[in-house]
Amino acid sequence: VGKFKEFLAEKENNKPYRFVLLWYDDPDDPDEPEKTADKLMEEGKKLGCTGFKVDVDGAYSDITENGTRFIYDKEGKSFRVDEETLVYVRAPVTRRKSWSDLLTQLERENIFCVNSRLCMETTSDKYRTSLILAEHQLNQPKSILIHHQDKALDAFDRFGSKFPLILKTLTGSLGVGVVKIESEESLNATVQLMHKLDNDMGVLMQEYIPATYDVRVQVVAGKIHGAIKRPIVKRDFRSNVSLGSEPVAHTLTKLEEEQVLQAAKAVDGLWVGVDFIPAKDRNKDLPFFIEINATPGTKGYTKATGMNICKDVIKTFMDRAYWLRQKPFESIYGLQN
């Protein structure tokens, strides 16, 4: 906590900016996303920034005849966007291609997004996240993709682990789509039921790591803002605040700090929540990374830490050195896609 305050205090040449707050009115999200959106708008105004709050459902962007780009909400209200505009992505844009394409449209105009489409898509897919973390040699529970609804037992044989184990849908948040499996019978039946509910659902099989709590770390612009300890919910195996876990402020070891920052950077995260299960010897052994969230909630975190993360995020990006834009990808033919 103190380190992040010192980091902010050291910044010079901080300048207010214009920003778009892209959010989504999700009635099923207990984190109350509009409260976070309103808090960001409030803190931005206090710091001299000009913001535009827009629900991604119905939002679009277009260029006027004189070449100026605007973003519009579904009522037709508009806000000019350019290279001096920051877009805070606080919406689950990967739910719809049109929402993700709005980010691409903005990024191709060199408009800075927190987070980028690449980060949003990477972290929304648990298996893709695990592959990237593995490439960066970061510790995780052993995982395997179940490639067919009728081949769960075959995947288990290749998995080479024991029960209990964890099944996760590739997409999903708030602890929904995570199931603890105790036997072959329940494994087969649960995978088939998941596919019955959604035939296009991807399912990940993961090693079960016994724990009494996990840790959520908020990382902003490559710096640790703070961490919370989330106890396992009573009569459950999950620790999500949305399911009733009551978090408390948590102090990381030096090793955990180093590993968390590597994980955040591996997915190009500029404001992310990094979740891990701590090792038994936290000073010597590596933590087990379980997920990275590109739109981390603030409700439980703020209550546990007493920190004003919305203010600190707005203030951090007043330093243009952290406006790290996603570059276009180069094709196999050397062309810019």
C-alpha positions in Angstrom: 0.0 0.0 0.0 2.7 2.5 1.0 4.8 1.6 -2.0 2.0 2.6 -4.4 1.5 5.9 -2.6 5.2 6.6 -2.9 5.0 5.7 -6.6 2.2 8.2 -7.2 4.0 10.9 -5.2 7.2 10.6 -7.4 5.3 11.3 -10.6 6.0 14.6 -12.3 4.5 16.2 -15.3 1.1 14.6 -14.5 -1.6 16.2 -16.7 -5.4 15.8 -16.6 -6.9 14.0 -19.6 -10.2 13.2 -21.3 -11.5 9.7 -20.9 -14.3 7.4 -21.9 -15.7 5.0 -19.3 -17.1 2.0 -21.1 -19.2 -0.1 -18.7 -22.1 -2.6 -18.7 -25.2 -2.6 -16.7 -25.1 -6.2 -15.6 -27.9 -7.1 -13.2 -26.2 -10.3 -12.3 -23.0 -8.7 -11.1 -23.0 -8.3 -7.3 -20.0 -6.0 -7.5 -22.4 -3.2 -8.6 -20.5 -2.1 -11.7 -22.3 1.2 -12.0 -21.0 2.3 -8.6 -17.4 1.7 -9.7 -18.2 3.5 -12.9 -19.6 6.5 -11.1 -16.7 6.5 -8.6 -14.2 6.7 -11.5 -16.2 9.6 -13.0 -16.3 11.3 -9.6 -12.6 11.0 -8.9 -11.7 12.0 -12.5 -13.7 15.2 -12.1 -11.9 16.0 -8.8 -8.5 15.6 -10.6 -9.5 17.9 -13.4 -10.2 15.1 -16.0 -13.2 15.2 -18.3 -15.1 11.9 -18.6 -17.9 10.3 -20.6 -19.7 7.3 -19.1 -21.2 5.0 -21.8 -22.9 1.6 -21.5 -21.2 -0.7 -24.0 -24.7 -2.1 -24.9 -25.6 0.3 -27.8 -22.3 2.2 -27.8 -20.7 2.9 -31.2 -18.0 5.1 -32.8 -18.0 7.0 -36.0 -16.0 9.7 -37.9 -17.6 13.0 -38.9 -17.2 14.7 -42.3 -14.3 16.8 -41.0 -12.4 13.7 -39.8 -13.2 13.9 -36.1 -14.0 10.6 -34.3 -16.7 10.4 -31.7 -18.1 7.7 -29.5 -21.9 7.6 -29.0 -24.2 6.1 -26.5 -27.5 4.5 -27.4 -29.3 7.8 -26.8 -27.1 9.5 -29.3 -25.0 11.5 -26.8 -21.4 11.9 -28.2 -17.9 12.5 -26.9 -14.8 13.3 -29.1 -12.0 10.7 -28.9 -8.5 11.0 -30.2 -4.9 10.1 -29.3 -5.2 12.3 -26.1 -8.3 10.3 -24.9 -8.1 7.3 -22.6 -10.7 4.5 -22.7 -11.4 2.6 -19.5 -12.9 -0.7 -20.4 -15.0 -1.8 -17.5 -17.4 -4.0 -19.5 -17.2 -7.7 -20.4 -16.6 -6.8 -24.1 -15.7 -10.4 -25.1 -19.4 -11.5 -24.6 -20.2 -10.0 -28.0 -18.0 -9.6 -31.1 -19.5 -6.2 -31.8 -18.3 -5.0 -28.3 -14.8 -6.3 -28.9 -14.8 -4.8 -32.4 -15.5 -1.4 -30.9 -12.1 -1.7 -29.0 -10.3 -2.7 -32.2 -11.9 0.3 -34.0 -10.5 2.6 -31.3 -7.1 1.0 -31.0 -6.6 1.3 -34.8 -7.0 5.0 -34.3 -4.2 4.9 -31.8 -6.6 5.5 -28.9 -5.3 4.1 -25.6 -7.5 1.5 -23.9 -7.2 0.1 -20.4 -7.3 -2.8 -21.0 -6.6 -3.7 -24.7 -8.7 -6.1 -26.7 -5.8 -8.6 -26.6 -5.7 -8.5 -22.8 -9.5 -8.8 -22.5 -9.7 -11.8 -24.8 -6.7 -13.5 -23.3 -8.0 -13.3 -19.7 -11.5 -14.2 -20.7 -10.3 -17.6 -21.8 -8.9 -19.6 -18.8 -7.0 -22.1 -21.0 -5.5 -19.4 -23.1 -4.4 -17.6 -20.0 -2.8 -20.8 -18.6 -0.9 -21.3 -21.9 0.5 -17.8 -21.7 1.4 -18.0 -18.0 3.1 -21.4 -18.8 5.2 -19.7 -21.5 6.4 -17.3 -18.9 7.3 -20.2 -16.5 4.7 -19.1 -13.9 3.4 -21.8 -11.5 -0.2 -23.0 -11.9 -2.3 -26.0 -11.0 -1.9 -28.7 -13.6 -4.6 -28.3 -16.3 -5.9 -30.1 -19.4 -8.6 -29.2 -21.9 -11.5 -31.6 -22.3 -11.7 -31.8 -26.1 -15.1 -33.6 -26.4 -18.1 -34.0 -24.1 -17.9 -37.8 -24.3 -14.1 -37.9 -23.7 -13.9 -36.6 -20.2 -12.6 -39.9 -18.8 -10.0 -40.1 -21.5 -8.8 -36.7 -20.6 -8.7 -37.7 -17.0 -6.5 -40.7 -17.8 -4.1 -38.4 -19.7 -4.3 -35.9 -16.9 -2.5 -38.3 -14.6 -3.9 -36.8 -11.4 -6.3 -37.9 -8.6 -9.7 -36.9 -7.4 -10.9 -34.4 -6.3 -10.3 -32.2 -9.2 -11.7 -28.9 -10.5 -13.8 -28.4 -13.7 -14.0 -24.8 -15.1 -15.8 -23.4 -18.0 -13.3 -21.6 -20.2 -15.3 -18.4 -19.8 -17.2 -17.1 -16.8 -16.6 -15.1 -13.7 -17.7 -14.6 -10.1 -17.1 -18.3 -9.4 -19.9 -19.4 -11.7 -18.9 -22.4 -13.8 -16.4 -23.9 -11.3 -17.2 -27.3 -10.0 -15.4 -29.7 -7.6 -15.4 -33.3 -8.8 -14.9 -36.3 -6.5 -15.3 -39.3 -8.8 -15.3 -40.6 -12.4 -19.1 -40.9 -12.3 -19.6 -37.3 -11.4 -16.9 -36.2 -13.8 -18.6 -37.8 -16.8 -22.1 -36.7 -15.8 -21.0 -33.1 -15.1 -19.2 -32.6 -18.3 -22.2 -33.9 -20.3 -24.5 -31.6 -18.3 -22.3 -28.6 -19.0 -22.5 -29.3 -22.7 -26.2 -29.9 -22.6 -26.6 -26.4 -21.2 -24.3 -25.0 -23.8 -23.1 -27.2 -26.6 -20.3 -24.7 -27.5 -19.0 -24.6 -24.0 -15.3 -25.3 -23.4 -14.3 -27.1 -20.2 -11.0 -27.1 -18.4 -9.9 -29.9 -16.0 -7.6 -28.6 -13.3 -5.7 -30.0 -10.3 -7.3 -29.3 -7.0 -5.0 -27.4 -4.6 -6.3 -27.5 -1.0 -6.4 -24.1 0.6 -8.1 -22.1 3.3 -8.0 -18.9 1.2 -6.8 -17.4 -2.0 -5.4 -13.9 -2.8 -6.6 -11.2 -5.2 -4.0 -8.6 -6.1 -4.8 -5.4 -7.9 -2.1 -4.4 -10.3 -2.1 -0.9 -11.9 0.4 0.1 -14.6 2.9 -2.6 -13.6 2.8 -1.7 -9.9 1.0 -3.6 -7.1 -1.7 -1.4 -5.7 -2.7 -3.8 -2.9 -3.9 -7.3 -2.1 -6.8 -9.0 -0.3 -7.0 -12.4 1.3 -10.3 -14.2 0.4 -11.2 -17.0 2.8 -13.0 -20.1 1.4 -16.7 -19.7 1.7 -18.3 -21.9 4.4 -19.7 -25.2 3.0 -18.1 -24.4 -0.3 -14.6 -24.7 -1.9 -14.7 -21.3 -3.6 -13.6 -17.9 -2.3 -15.3 -15.4 -4.5 -16.5 -12.2 -2.7 -19.7 -12.6 -4.9 -20.4 -15.9 -3.2 -20.0 -14.5 0.3 -16.3 -14.5 1.1 -15.3 -11.7 3.5 -11.9 -10.5 2.4 -9.3 -8.7 4.5 -6.2 -6.7 3.6 -3.2 -8.9 2.9 0.5 -8.4 2.8 2.5 -10.1 0.0 5.9 -11.6 0.3 8.7 -10.3 -2.0 8.5 -13.5 -4.0 4.7 -13.2 -4.4 5.1 -9.6 -5.5 7.6 -10.5 -8.2 5.5 -13.4 -9.5 2.3 -11.3 -9.6 3.9 -8.5 -11.6 5.2 -11.1 -14.1 1.7 -12.6 -14.4 0.1 -9.2 -15.0 2.6 -8.2 -17.6 2.4 -11.6 -19.4 -1.2 -10.8 -20.4 -0.5 -7.1 -21.2 -2.6 -6.1 -18.2 -2.6 -2.4 -17.3 -5.3 -2.7 -14.6 -6.0 -6.3 -13.6 -6.8 -8.5 -10.7 -4.4 -11.4 -10.3 -5.6 -14.4 -8.3 -3.4 -17.1 -6.8 -3.4 -19.8 -4.1 -0.4 -19.2 -1.8 2.3 -21.8 -1.3 2.8 -23.4 2.1 6.2 -21.6 2.4 5.2 -18.2 0.9 8.8 -16.9 1.1 10.5 -19.7 -0.7 7.9 -21.5 -2.9 6.0 -20.2 -5.9 2.3 -19.3 -5.7 -0.3 -21.2 -7.8 -1.9 -18.7 -10.3 -5.5 -19.5 -10.9 -7.0 -16.6 -12.9 -6.4 -13.0 -14.1 -9.4 -10.7 -14.3 -9.2 -7.7 -16.8 -12.1 -5.9 -15.1 -11.4 -6.5 -11.4 -14.2 -5.6 -9.0 -13.6 -2.8 -6.5 -16.3 -3.3 -3.9 -14.8 -6.0 -1.7 -11.3 -4.7 -2.3 -12.1 -1.2 -1.2 -14.0 -2.4 1.9 -11.1 -4.6 3.0 -8.2 -2.2 2.3 -9.8 1.2 2.8 -8.0 2.3 -0.3 -9.5 4.5 -3.0 -8.4 2.5 -6.0 -10.5 4.5 -8.4 -8.7 7.7 -7.5 -5.3 6.1 -7.7 -6.1 4.6 -11.1 -7.2 7.9 -12.6 -4.1 9.6 -11.1 -1.7 6.9 -12.3 -2.6 7.5 -15.9 -2.1 11.2 -15.7 1.4 10.2 -16.4 1.5 9.6 -20.2 4.5 7.3 -19.8 1.9 4.6 -18.9 -0.2 5.1 -22.0 1.0 1.8 -23.6 -0.9 1.4 -26.8 -1.6 -1.9 -28.5 0.3 -2.0 -31.8 -1.2 -3.6 -34.9 -0.2 -7.1 -35.5 2.2 -8.0 -38.3 1.0 -10.6 -40.7 3.1 -13.5 -41.9 3.7 -11.5 -45.1 5.2 -8.6 -43.2 2.1 -6.4 -43.6 0.3 -4.6 -40.8 -3.1 -6.2 -40.1 
